[in-house]
Amino acid sequence: MFYYLFQYLDQTFDFPGSGLINFISFRASVAFILALFIATIFGKRIIHFLQRKQIGETVRDLGLEGQMAKKGTPTMGGIIIILAILVPCLLIGHIGNIYMILMLITTIWLGFIGGLDDYIKVFKKDKEGLHGKFKIVGQVGLGLIVGLTLFLSPNVVIRENVNTIKDGEIEIVEYAESNVKSTKTTIPFLKNNNLDYADLFSFMGDKDKAQMLGWMFFVLVVIFIVTAVSNGANMTDGLDGLATGSSAIIGVTLGVLAYLSSNIRYAGYLSIMFIPGSEELVIFASAFIGALVGFLWYNTFPAQVFMGDTGSLTIGGIIAVFAIAIHKELLIPILCGIFLVENLSVIVQRFYFKYTKKKYGEGRRIFKMAPLHHHFQKEGISAYIQKPINAIPESKIVTRFWIIGIMLAVLTIITLKIR
């Protein structure tokens, strides 16, 4: 809203200072500050409202240190994150931009699904919440919307780096003459690091048919990534500040990647594809980071509020769609390594338990408890480390996971140069 107002003032009246709205760095800074302000100031009021309505967390006794002290802590705090993202984006974002539209749809869509899940848990007293198949349907539906929009929208284009010329010690990157629709994405660690999904179907012989199959495969990839990452964030949300802090680190990295991809000079320096229009994603990323940092003020140990599925599904979906929009989805296993390991720990634990129960008549566990963060939190003997392992304090587990997240974020960025 303010974006269009300042554009009008600048173009019509040359109003002093109104031209600042054209600078991405200025709008990104304002988005971050505004989101941080909303999350901290209005977040406190929302927490008090949740307390008055007795919207508290239901806790099962799993023998974890300090677990029962969390009982009754307000949940559904993801509402704070969602509001702190939406308001700055609507005020100073270019909401006609296709990438901004997709991110706003993602936020609202998954916020609704997560909110419905929390509502069933809290008000219907059903610990299972929204049935898993309905969550999957919602995630697949969003993936389908995102994938088809990126396929069909004429505004989703790239300008590929097609050649590198060496002038002495200086490398000059040449780009294609025009923007094109493309199924290409960035693949890490390889010198010619653009992978075209259509190339996977080159055996068809027909280039047009291969391109169409490439887009169809891309849509399936989008559905898988949205579902996997949103579930990964949901699994990670088990300790105070763990999912919030980890997601903020990921958000900073994605913001940097979006800024580099939206600037043809920086994209040329790094020899990566230039994505016109993706600068609006920097605004969204700034609001996303500000919202998470503000929420962390209340969510850090000992937490005054939990985000619930309202927040965890939303931030996971945002991260997935954002990475896909800037053609960096193949970097997700590195960048979201925390989410990936948390997801895998649950899958492996369940598979091994069922396998050993079928084979030996008694289910055995690899981890003391899954997801992985609870393994470190629980006293006992691990299945493969036959000695007692003391429980690690919750705050220390969270901090160490953050440190690992920072290392993975740095590695993600430097993959642009390590080829």
C-alpha positions as a Markdown table, in Angstrom:
| # | Residue | x | y | z |
|---|---|---|---|---|
| 1 | Met | 0.0 | 0.0 | 0.0 |
| 2 | Phe | 2.7 | 2.5 | 1.0 |
| 3 | Tyr | 4.8 | 1.2 | -1.9 |
| 4 | Tyr | 2.2 | 2.5 | -4.4 |
| 5 | Leu | 1.6 | 5.7 | -2.5 |
| 6 | Phe | 5.3 | 6.6 | -2.4 |
| 7 | Gln | 5.7 | 5.6 | -6.1 |
| 8 | Tyr | 2.9 | 8.0 | -6.9 |
| 9 | Leu | 4.4 | 10.8 | -4.8 |
| 10 | Asp | 7.8 | 10.3 | -6.4 |
| 11 | Gln | 6.6 | 10.1 | -10.0 |
| 12 | Thr | 3.9 | 12.8 | -9.8 |
| 13 | Phe | 5.2 | 15.4 | -7.3 |
| 14 | Asp | 8.9 | 14.4 | -6.9 |
| 15 | Phe | 8.2 | 14.5 | -3.2 |
| 16 | Pro | 11.4 | 14.6 | -1.1 |
| 17 | Gly | 12.4 | 11.2 | 0.3 |
| 18 | Ser | 9.7 | 9.3 | -1.6 |
| 19 | Gly | 12.3 | 7.9 | -4.0 |
| 20 | Leu | 13.7 | 5.8 | -1.2 |
| 21 | Ile | 10.9 | 3.3 | -1.9 |
| 22 | Asn | 12.7 | 2.3 | -5.1 |
| 23 | Phe | 15.7 | 1.0 | -3.1 |
| 24 | Ile | 15.5 | -2.6 | -2.1 |
| 25 | Ser | 17.9 | -2.1 | 0.8 |
| 26 | Phe | 15.6 | 0.6 | 2.3 |
| 27 | Arg | 12.4 | -1.4 | 1.9 |
| 28 | Ala | 14.1 | -4.5 | 3.3 |
| 29 | Ser | 15.3 | -2.6 | 6.3 |
| 30 | Val | 11.8 | -1.2 | 6.9 |
| 31 | Ala | 10.2 | -4.6 | 6.5 |
| 32 | Phe | 12.6 | -6.1 | 9.0 |
| 33 | Ile | 12.1 | -3.4 | 11.6 |
| 34 | Leu | 8.3 | -3.3 | 11.2 |
| 35 | Ala | 8.0 | -7.1 | 11.4 |
| 36 | Leu | 10.2 | -7.1 | 14.5 |
| 37 | Phe | 8.1 | -4.4 | 16.1 |
| 38 | Ile | 4.9 | -6.2 | 15.4 |
| 39 | Ala | 6.2 | -9.5 | 16.7 |
| 40 | Thr | 7.5 | -8.0 | 20.0 |
| 41 | Ile | 4.9 | -5.4 | 20.8 |
| 42 | Phe | 1.7 | -6.9 | 19.5 |
| 43 | Gly | 3.0 | -10.4 | 20.1 |
| 44 | Lys | 2.9 | -9.8 | 23.9 |
| 45 | Arg | -0.8 | -8.8 | 23.6 |
| 46 | Ile | -1.5 | -11.9 | 21.6 |
| 47 | Ile | 0.2 | -14.1 | 24.2 |
| 48 | His | -2.0 | -12.5 | 26.9 |
| 49 | Phe | -5.1 | -13.1 | 24.8 |
| 50 | Leu | -4.1 | -16.8 | 24.4 |
| 51 | Gln | -3.6 | -17.1 | 28.1 |
| 52 | Arg | -7.0 | -15.6 | 28.9 |
| 53 | Lys | -8.6 | -18.0 | 26.5 |
| 54 | Gln | -6.6 | -20.8 | 28.1 |
| 55 | Ile | -5.2 | -21.9 | 24.7 |
| 56 | Gly | -2.4 | -23.9 | 26.3 |
| 57 | Glu | -0.1 | -26.7 | 25.3 |
| 58 | Thr | -1.2 | -30.3 | 26.1 |
| 59 | Val | 1.9 | -32.2 | 27.2 |
| 60 | Arg | 2.4 | -36.0 | 27.5 |
| 61 | Asp | 4.9 | -37.2 | 30.1 |
| 62 | Leu | 7.6 | -38.8 | 28.0 |
| 63 | Gly | 10.2 | -38.7 | 30.7 |
| 64 | Leu | 12.1 | -35.6 | 29.3 |
| 65 | Glu | 13.8 | -33.2 | 31.6 |
| 66 | Gly | 11.7 | -30.1 | 32.2 |
| 67 | Gln | 8.9 | -31.3 | 29.9 |
| 68 | Met | 6.0 | -31.1 | 32.3 |
| 69 | Ala | 6.9 | -27.5 | 33.2 |
| 70 | Lys | 5.7 | -26.6 | 29.7 |
| 71 | Lys | 2.2 | -27.7 | 30.3 |
| 72 | Gly | -0.3 | -24.9 | 29.8 |
| 73 | Thr | 2.1 | -22.7 | 27.9 |
| 74 | Pro | 0.1 | -20.7 | 25.3 |
| 75 | Thr | 0.3 | -22.3 | 21.8 |
| 76 | Met | -0.9 | -21.2 | 18.4 |
| 77 | Gly | 1.8 | -18.4 | 18.6 |
| 78 | Gly | 2.4 | -18.9 | 14.9 |
| 79 | Ile | -0.3 | -16.2 | 14.5 |
| 80 | Ile | 2.3 | -13.7 | 15.7 |
| 81 | Ile | 4.7 | -14.8 | 13.0 |
| 82 | Ile | 2.1 | -14.7 | 10.3 |
| 83 | Leu | 0.8 | -11.3 | 11.1 |
| 84 | Ala | 4.4 | -9.9 | 11.5 |
| 85 | Ile | 5.1 | -11.2 | 7.9 |
| 86 | Leu | 1.9 | -10.2 | 6.2 |
| 87 | Val | 1.6 | -6.6 | 7.5 |
| 88 | Pro | 5.0 | -5.3 | 6.3 |
| 89 | Cys | 4.7 | -7.1 | 3.0 |
| 90 | Leu | 1.3 | -5.6 | 2.3 |
| 91 | Leu | 2.4 | -2.2 | 3.3 |
| 92 | Ile | 5.8 | -1.8 | 1.5 |
| 93 | Gly | 5.9 | -4.8 | -0.8 |
| 94 | His | 5.0 | -4.7 | -4.5 |
| 95 | Ile | 2.0 | -7.0 | -4.1 |
| 96 | Gly | 1.6 | -7.2 | -7.9 |
| 97 | Asn | 4.9 | -9.1 | -8.2 |
| 98 | Ile | 4.3 | -12.8 | -8.9 |
| 99 | Tyr | 6.9 | -13.9 | -6.4 |
| 100 | Met | 5.4 | -11.8 | -3.6 |
| 101 | Ile | 1.9 | -13.1 | -4.5 |
| 102 | Leu | 3.1 | -16.7 | -4.2 |
| 103 | Met | 4.8 | -16.1 | -0.8 |
| 104 | Leu | 1.7 | -14.4 | 0.6 |
| 105 | Ile | -0.5 | -17.3 | -0.6 |
| 106 | Thr | 1.9 | -19.8 | 0.9 |
| 107 | Thr | 1.8 | -18.0 | 4.3 |
| 108 | Ile | -1.9 | -17.8 | 4.4 |
| 109 | Trp | -2.6 | -21.3 | 3.0 |
| 110 | Leu | -0.3 | -23.2 | 5.4 |
| 111 | Gly | -1.2 | -20.8 | 8.3 |
| 112 | Phe | -4.8 | -21.9 | 7.9 |
| 113 | Ile | -3.9 | -25.6 | 7.8 |
| 114 | Gly | -1.7 | -25.4 | 10.8 |
| 115 | Gly | -4.2 | -23.2 | 12.6 |
| 116 | Leu | -6.9 | -25.8 | 12.0 |
| 117 | Asp | -4.7 | -28.5 | 13.3 |
| 118 | Asp | -4.0 | -26.5 | 16.5 |
| 119 | Tyr | -7.7 | -25.6 | 16.9 |
| 120 | Ile | -8.7 | -29.3 | 16.9 |
| 121 | Lys | -6.0 | -30.1 | 19.4 |
| 122 | Val | -6.8 | -27.3 | 21.8 |
| 123 | Phe | -10.6 | -26.8 | 21.5 |
| 124 | Lys | -11.7 | -30.3 | 20.4 |
| 125 | Lys | -9.3 | -31.9 | 22.9 |
| 126 | Asp | -8.1 | -34.3 | 20.2 |
| 127 | Lys | -4.3 | -34.9 | 20.7 |
| 128 | Glu | -3.9 | -36.1 | 17.1 |
| 129 | Gly | -5.2 | -32.8 | 15.6 |
| 130 | Leu | -6.0 | -32.6 | 11.9 |
| 131 | His | -5.8 | -36.0 | 10.3 |
| 132 | Gly | -2.5 | -36.6 | 8.6 |
| 133 | Lys | -4.1 | -37.2 | 5.2 |
| 134 | Phe | -5.8 | -33.8 | 5.3 |
| 135 | Lys | -2.4 | -32.1 | 6.0 |
| 136 | Ile | -0.8 | -33.9 | 3.1 |
| 137 | Val | -3.7 | -32.9 | 0.8 |
| 138 | Gly | -3.2 | -29.3 | 1.9 |
| 139 | Gln | 0.5 | -29.4 | 1.3 |
| 140 | Val | 0.2 | -31.2 | -2.0 |
| 141 | Gly | -2.5 | -28.6 | -3.1 |
| 142 | Leu | -0.1 | -25.8 | -2.3 |
| 143 | Gly | 2.7 | -27.5 | -4.2 |
| 144 | Leu | 0.4 | -27.9 | -7.2 |
| 145 | Ile | -0.5 | -24.2 | -7.1 |
| 146 | Val | 3.1 | -23.0 | -6.8 |
| 147 | Gly | 4.4 | -25.4 | -9.4 |
| 148 | Leu | 1.7 | -24.6 | -12.0 |
| 149 | Thr | 2.0 | -20.8 | -11.3 |
| 150 | Leu | 5.7 | -20.9 | -11.9 |
| 151 | Phe | 5.0 | -23.0 | -15.1 |
| 152 | Leu | 2.2 | -20.9 | -16.5 |
| 153 | Ser | 3.0 | -17.3 | -15.4 |
| 154 | Pro | 4.7 | -15.2 | -18.1 |
| 155 | Asn | 6.4 | -13.2 | -15.4 |
| 156 | Val | 8.4 | -16.1 | -14.1 |
| 157 | Val | 11.5 | -16.1 | -16.2 |
| 158 | Ile | 15.3 | -16.3 | -16.0 |
| 159 | Arg | 18.2 | -14.9 | -17.9 |
| 160 | Glu | 20.8 | -17.7 | -18.0 |
| 161 | Asn | 24.5 | -17.3 | -17.8 |
| 162 | Val | 25.6 | -18.8 | -21.1 |
| 163 | Asn | 29.3 | -18.1 | -21.4 |
| 164 | Thr | 32.3 | -16.9 | -19.4 |
| 165 | Ile | 35.0 | -14.9 | -21.1 |
| 166 | Lys | 38.4 | -14.6 | -19.6 |
| 167 | Asp | 40.0 | -11.2 | -20.1 |
| 168 | Gly | 43.4 | -11.6 | -18.5 |
| 169 | Glu | 42.7 | -12.4 | -14.8 |
| 170 | Ile | 39.1 | -11.1 | -15.1 |
| 171 | Glu | 36.2 | -13.3 | -15.9 |
| 172 | Ile | 33.3 | -11.7 | -17.7 |
| 173 | Val | 29.9 | -13.5 | -17.7 |
| 174 | Glu | 27.7 | -13.2 | -20.7 |
| 175 | Tyr | 24.0 | -13.6 | -20.4 |
| 176 | Ala | 21.4 | -14.6 | -22.9 |
| 177 | Glu | 19.9 | -11.7 | -24.9 |
| 178 | Ser | 16.4 | -12.1 | -23.5 |
| 179 | Asn | 14.5 | -13.6 | -20.5 |
| 180 | Val | 13.1 | -17.1 | -21.0 |
| 181 | Lys | 10.9 | -19.6 | -19.3 |
| 182 | Ser | 13.1 | -22.4 | -18.0 |
| 183 | Thr | 13.1 | -25.5 | -15.9 |
| 184 | Lys | 16.7 | -24.9 | -15.0 |
| 185 | Thr | 17.9 | -24.9 | -11.4 |
| 186 | Thr | 21.2 | -24.4 | -9.6 |
| 187 | Ile | 23.0 | -27.6 | -8.7 |
| 188 | Pro | 25.8 | -27.3 | -6.1 |
| 189 | Phe | 29.5 | -28.1 | -6.4 |
| 190 | Leu | 29.5 | -28.5 | -10.3 |
| 191 | Lys | 31.2 | -25.9 | -12.5 |
| 192 | Asn | 28.4 | -25.7 | -15.1 |
| 193 | Asn | 25.9 | -25.5 | -12.3 |
| 194 | Asn | 22.6 | -25.2 | -14.1 |
| 195 | Leu | 20.6 | -28.4 | -14.2 |
| 196 | Asp | 17.7 | -28.5 | -16.6 |
| 197 | Tyr | 14.9 | -30.9 | -15.6 |
| 198 | Ala | 14.0 | -31.2 | -19.3 |
| 199 | Asp | 17.4 | -32.8 | -19.9 |
| 200 | Leu | 16.2 | -35.8 | -17.9 |
| 201 | Phe | 13.8 | -36.5 | -20.7 |
| 202 | Ser | 16.2 | -35.8 | -23.6 |
| 203 | Phe | 15.9 | -39.5 | -24.6 |
| 204 | Met | 12.4 | -38.7 | -26.0 |
| 205 | Gly | 14.1 | -37.1 | -29.0 |
| 206 | Asp | 11.5 | -34.4 | -29.3 |
| 207 | Lys | 12.7 | -31.2 | -27.6 |
| 208 | Asp | 9.2 | -29.7 | -27.1 |
| 209 | Lys | 8.0 | -33.0 | -25.5 |
| 210 | Ala | 11.1 | -33.2 | -23.3 |
| 211 | Gln | 10.5 | -29.6 | -22.2 |
| 212 | Met | 6.8 | -30.3 | -21.3 |
| 213 | Leu | 7.8 | -33.5 | -19.4 |
| 214 | Gly | 10.5 | -31.4 | -17.6 |
| 215 | Trp | 7.8 | -29.0 | -16.4 |
| 216 | Met | 5.6 | -31.8 | -15.3 |
| 217 | Phe | 8.5 | -33.3 | -13.3 |
| 218 | Phe | 9.3 | -29.9 | -11.9 |
| 219 | Val | 5.7 | -29.6 | -10.5 |
| 220 | Leu | 6.1 | -33.0 | -8.8 |
| 221 | Val | 9.4 | -31.9 | -7.4 |
| 222 | Val | 7.7 | -28.7 | -6.0 |
| 223 | Ile | 5.0 | -30.8 | -4.3 |
| 224 | Phe | 7.6 | -33.1 | -2.7 |
| 225 | Ile | 9.8 | -30.3 | -1.5 |
| 226 | Val | 6.9 | -28.3 | 0.0 |
| 227 | Thr | 5.6 | -31.4 | 1.8 |
| 228 | Ala | 9.0 | -32.5 | 3.1 |
| 229 | Val | 10.3 | -29.1 | 4.3 |
| 230 | Ser | 7.0 | -28.1 | 6.0 |
| 231 | Asn | 6.9 | -31.5 | 7.8 |
| 232 | Gly | 10.6 | -31.1 | 8.7 |
| 233 | Ala | 10.0 | -27.7 | 10.3 |
| 234 | Asn | 7.1 | -29.3 | 12.1 |
| 235 | Met | 9.3 | -32.1 | 13.5 |
| 236 | Thr | 12.0 | -29.6 | 14.5 |
| 237 | Asp | 9.6 | -27.6 | 16.6 |
| 238 | Gly | 10.1 | -29.6 | 19.8 |
| 239 | Leu | 12.4 | -27.5 | 21.9 |
| 240 | Asp | 12.2 | -23.8 | 23.0 |
| 241 | Gly | 13.5 | -21.6 | 20.2 |
| 242 | Leu | 14.9 | -24.5 | 18.1 |
| 243 | Ala | 12.6 | -24.2 | 15.0 |
| 244 | Thr | 12.4 | -20.4 | 15.3 |
| 245 | Gly | 16.2 | -19.8 | 15.5 |
| 246 | Ser | 17.0 | -22.4 | 12.8 |
| 247 | Ser | 14.4 | -20.9 | 10.4 |
| 248 | Ala | 15.7 | -17.4 | 11.0 |
| 249 | Ile | 19.2 | -18.6 | 10.0 |
| 250 | Ile | 17.8 | -20.2 | 6.9 |
| 251 | Gly | 15.8 | -17.0 | 6.1 |
| 252 | Val | 18.9 | -14.9 | 6.2 |
| 253 | Thr | 20.6 | -17.2 | 3.8 |
| 254 | Leu | 17.7 | -17.3 | 1.4 |
| 255 | Gly | 17.5 | -13.5 | 1.5 |
| 256 | Val | 21.1 | -13.2 | 0.5 |
| 257 | Leu | 20.6 | -15.7 | -2.3 |
| 258 | Ala | 17.6 | -13.8 | -3.5 |
| 259 | Tyr | 19.4 | -10.5 | -3.5 |
| 260 | Leu | 22.3 | -11.9 | -5.5 |
| 261 | Ser | 20.0 | -13.6 | -8.0 |
| 262 | Ser | 18.0 | -10.4 | -8.5 |
| 263 | Asn | 21.0 | -8.2 | -9.2 |
| 264 | Ile | 22.6 | -8.8 | -12.6 |
| 265 | Arg | 26.0 | -7.5 | -11.5 |
| 266 | Tyr | 26.2 | -9.8 | -8.5 |
| 267 | Ala | 24.7 | -12.7 | -10.4 |
| 268 | Gly | 27.3 | -12.1 | -13.1 |
| 269 | Tyr | 30.2 | -12.0 | -10.6 |
| 270 | Leu | 29.1 | -15.3 | -9.2 |
| 271 | Ser | 28.2 | -16.8 | -12.6 |
| 272 | Ile | 24.6 | -17.7 | -11.5 |
| 273 | Met | 21.3 | -17.2 | -13.4 |
| 274 | Phe | 19.7 | -13.8 | -13.1 |
| 275 | Ile | 16.1 | -13.9 | -12.0 |
| 276 | Pro | 14.2 | -10.6 | -12.9 |
| 277 | Gly | 11.6 | -9.6 | -10.3 |
| 278 | Ser | 13.0 | -11.7 | -7.5 |
| 279 | Glu | 14.1 | -8.6 | -5.6 |
| 280 | Glu | 10.6 | -8.6 | -3.9 |
| 281 | Leu | 11.6 | -11.8 | -2.3 |
| 282 | Val | 14.3 | -9.9 | -0.4 |
| 283 | Ile | 11.5 | -7.8 | 1.1 |
| 284 | Phe | 9.6 | -10.9 | 2.1 |
| 285 | Ala | 12.7 | -12.5 | 3.5 |
| 286 | Ser | 13.4 | -9.4 | 5.7 |
| 287 | Ala | 9.9 | -9.5 | 7.1 |
| 288 | Phe | 10.2 | -13.3 | 7.6 |
| 289 | Ile | 13.5 | -12.8 | 9.6 |
| 290 | Gly | 12.1 | -9.9 | 11.6 |
| 291 | Ala | 9.0 | -11.9 | 12.5 |
| 292 | Leu | 11.1 | -14.9 | 13.7 |
| 293 | Val | 13.5 | -12.8 | 15.7 |
| 294 | Gly | 10.6 | -11.0 | 17.3 |
| 295 | Phe | 8.9 | -14.2 | 18.1 |
| 296 | Leu | 12.1 | -15.7 | 19.5 |
| 297 | Trp | 12.0 | -13.0 | 22.2 |
| 298 | Tyr | 9.1 | -14.9 | 23.7 |
| 299 | Asn | 9.9 | -18.4 | 22.4 |
| 300 | Thr | 13.5 | -18.7 | 23.7 |
| 301 | Phe | 14.0 | -20.9 | 26.8 |
| 302 | Pro | 11.9 | -21.0 | 28.9 |
| 303 | Ala | 9.3 | -20.3 | 26.3 |
| 304 | Gln | 6.4 | -18.0 | 27.1 |
| 305 | Val | 4.6 | -19.2 | 23.9 |
| 306 | Phe | 4.8 | -22.0 | 21.4 |
| 307 | Met | 4.2 | -21.5 | 17.7 |
| 308 | Gly | 2.3 | -24.7 | 17.2 |
| 309 | Asp | 1.5 | -26.2 | 13.8 |
| 310 | Thr | 0.2 | -22.7 | 12.9 |
| 311 | Gly | 3.8 | -21.5 | 12.8 |
| 312 | Ser | 5.9 | -24.6 | 12.1 |
| 313 | Leu | 4.0 | -25.7 | 9.0 |
| 314 | Thr | 3.9 | -22.1 | 7.7 |
| 315 | Ile | 7.7 | -21.4 | 8.1 |
| 316 | Gly | 8.6 | -24.7 | 6.6 |
| 317 | Gly | 6.4 | -24.1 | 3.6 |
| 318 | Ile | 7.7 | -20.5 | 3.2 |
| 319 | Ile | 11.3 | -21.8 | 3.1 |
| 320 | Ala | 10.5 | -24.4 | 0.5 |
| 321 | Val | 8.6 | -22.1 | -1.8 |
| 322 | Phe | 11.2 | -19.4 | -1.5 |
| 323 | Ala | 14.0 | -21.7 | -2.4 |
| 324 | Ile | 12.1 | -23.0 | -5.4 |
| 325 | Ala | 11.3 | -19.5 | -6.6 |
| 326 | Ile | 15.0 | -18.6 | -6.8 |
| 327 | His | 15.9 | -21.9 | -8.4 |
| 328 | Lys | 17.9 | -23.1 | -5.4 |
| 329 | Glu | 15.8 | -26.0 | -4.3 |
| 330 | Leu | 18.7 | -28.5 | -4.7 |
| 331 | Leu | 20.5 | -26.6 | -2.0 |
| 332 | Ile | 17.8 | -27.4 | 0.5 |
| 333 | Pro | 19.4 | -30.6 | 1.8 |
| 334 | Ile | 22.4 | -28.5 | 2.8 |
| 335 | Leu | 20.7 | -25.4 | 4.0 |
| 336 | Cys | 17.9 | -27.2 | 5.8 |
| 337 | Gly | 20.1 | -30.0 | 7.0 |
| 338 | Ile | 18.6 | -29.7 | 10.5 |
| 339 | Phe | 15.1 | -30.2 | 9.2 |
| 340 | Leu | 16.3 | -33.1 | 7.0 |
| 341 | Val | 18.0 | -34.9 | 9.9 |
| 342 | Glu | 15.0 | -34.5 | 12.1 |
| 343 | Asn | 12.7 | -35.9 | 9.5 |
| 344 | Leu | 15.1 | -38.8 | 8.7 |
| 345 | Ser | 15.5 | -39.7 | 12.4 |
| 346 | Val | 11.7 | -40.2 | 12.7 |
| 347 | Ile | 11.5 | -42.2 | 9.5 |
| 348 | Val | 14.5 | -44.4 | 10.4 |
| 349 | Gln | 13.2 | -44.9 | 14.0 |
| 350 | Arg | 9.8 | -46.1 | 12.8 |
| 351 | Phe | 11.2 | -48.3 | 10.0 |
| 352 | Tyr | 13.7 | -50.0 | 12.3 |
| 353 | Phe | 11.2 | -50.5 | 15.1 |
| 354 | Lys | 8.7 | -52.2 | 12.7 |
| 355 | Tyr | 11.5 | -54.2 | 11.1 |
| 356 | Thr | 12.8 | -55.6 | 14.4 |
| 357 | Lys | 9.4 | -56.2 | 15.8 |
| 358 | Lys | 8.6 | -58.3 | 12.7 |
| 359 | Lys | 11.9 | -60.1 | 12.8 |
| 360 | Tyr | 12.5 | -60.6 | 16.6 |
| 361 | Gly | 9.0 | -60.2 | 18.0 |
| 362 | Glu | 10.1 | -57.1 | 19.9 |
| 363 | Gly | 10.6 | -53.6 | 18.5 |
| 364 | Arg | 14.0 | -52.0 | 19.0 |
| 365 | Arg | 15.0 | -48.4 | 18.6 |
| 366 | Ile | 18.1 | -46.7 | 17.1 |
| 367 | Phe | 17.6 | -43.5 | 19.0 |
| 368 | Lys | 16.5 | -43.1 | 22.6 |
| 369 | Met | 13.7 | -41.0 | 21.2 |
| 370 | Ala | 12.8 | -39.3 | 17.9 |
| 371 | Pro | 12.9 | -36.7 | 16.5 |
| 372 | Leu | 16.7 | -36.4 | 17.0 |
| 373 | His | 16.6 | -33.4 | 19.4 |
| 374 | His | 14.8 | -35.5 | 22.0 |
| 375 | His | 17.5 | -38.2 | 21.7 |
| 376 | Phe | 19.9 | -35.8 | 23.4 |
| 377 | Gln | 17.3 | -34.6 | 25.9 |
| 378 | Lys | 16.5 | -38.1 | 27.3 |
| 379 | Glu | 18.4 | -40.1 | 29.9 |
| 380 | Gly | 19.2 | -43.6 | 29.0 |
| 381 | Ile | 21.2 | -46.0 | 26.8 |
| 382 | Ser | 21.3 | -45.6 | 23.1 |
| 383 | Ala | 20.7 | -48.8 | 21.0 |
| 384 | Tyr | 24.2 | -48.5 | 19.3 |
| 385 | Ile | 26.1 | -46.8 | 22.0 |
| 386 | Gln | 26.0 | -49.2 | 24.9 |
| 387 | Lys | 26.7 | -46.8 | 27.7 |
| 388 | Pro | 24.6 | -44.3 | 29.7 |
| 389 | Ile | 24.3 | -40.9 | 28.0 |
| 390 | Asn | 23.4 | -38.1 | 30.3 |
| 391 | Ala | 20.6 | -35.8 | 29.2 |
| 392 | Ile | 21.8 | -32.5 | 27.8 |
| 393 | Pro | 20.1 | -29.3 | 29.0 |
| 394 | Glu | 17.5 | -28.1 | 26.5 |
| 395 | Ser | 19.1 | -24.6 | 26.0 |
| 396 | Lys | 22.4 | -26.2 | 25.2 |
| 397 | Ile | 20.9 | -28.6 | 22.6 |
| 398 | Val | 19.1 | -25.6 | 20.9 |
| 399 | Thr | 22.3 | -23.5 | 20.9 |
| 400 | Arg | 24.4 | -26.3 | 19.4 |
| 401 | Phe | 21.7 | -26.9 | 16.7 |
| 402 | Trp | 21.8 | -23.2 | 15.9 |
| 403 | Ile | 25.6 | -23.4 | 15.5 |
| 404 | Ile | 25.3 | -26.3 | 13.1 |
| 405 | Gly | 22.6 | -24.4 | 11.2 |
| 406 | Ile | 24.9 | -21.4 | 10.8 |
| 407 | Met | 27.7 | -23.7 | 9.5 |
| 408 | Leu | 25.3 | -25.2 | 7.0 |
| 409 | Ala | 24.1 | -21.7 | 5.9 |
| 410 | Val | 27.7 | -20.6 | 5.3 |
| 411 | Leu | 28.3 | -23.8 | 3.3 |
| 412 | Thr | 25.2 | -23.1 | 1.2 |
| 413 | Ile | 26.4 | -19.7 | 0.2 |
| 414 | Ile | 29.9 | -20.7 | -0.6 |
| 415 | Thr | 28.6 | -23.5 | -2.9 |
| 416 | Leu | 28.1 | -20.7 | -5.4 |
| 417 | Lys | 31.8 | -20.4 | -5.7 |
| 418 | Ile | 33.0 | -24.0 | -4.8 |
| 419 | Arg | 32.5 | -25.8 | -8.2 |
